[in-house]
Amino acid sequence: YSHPFIDNIFAYLTSGAPAVSEADKSIYESACIINMSHVENIGRDKTGHAVDGLFSCAIRAGMMPYMNMDYVIESAIKIYDGASVIFLIEPAQRFSEREIQALNEFMENGGTVVITGAYDSPKATIELVKQYGFEFDDLPIGRVSHSKNSEMAFWNACPLIYNGQPLGIDGADGVKCLMDVWGYGVMAEKEIGNGRLHIVGDSEFFKNKNLEGADTYRQGNVDFTDFILKQHLN
């Protein structure tokens, strides 16, 4: 399938243009970066593994979605000035120390970083979440449909571990459990400076097949994504 509006945005945002005109910026209250520089090129794929549903969520939330295909994180933050949220979808390429520092400064200054992954994710994802005290438990919860969990659907969920302990529904010191499945914490929020880090124990969560596509959508997942995006809008 194809959405002409979204396709035009893909073409523009992945063209390597270093900046956006002030007229384009004025349309949106804020912006988000969907980082693809550390993963395979899935962004332009029109299958369930693509992320154009995430683009649609951002646009509805009043945010300009930038797809970062080529720039290292510290450069992307400067180029896509005004971004308040960064999505890191199961990174497969390791982040450098400078990129980690840039992410930390981004959050300390009020931004949000969202990382998705699972126990079988690439080593780069595992190492990244460990920087913040998290691990993915190798207990596979798997797919959770709306019929089993009315609040949210998961494609391949797994529990989170924080500082060596399973994350329960009550969270942990400095960490909130945003969603649990059968008592296992699978989504977490950690405050870092003036911003926050979200860890999602499902590497497929923001992909079309689990968020929204041409013919289907998961209302709870769309609402959660909207919640993350609108935290930064006045």
Disulfide bonds with the S-S distance in Angstrom:
none
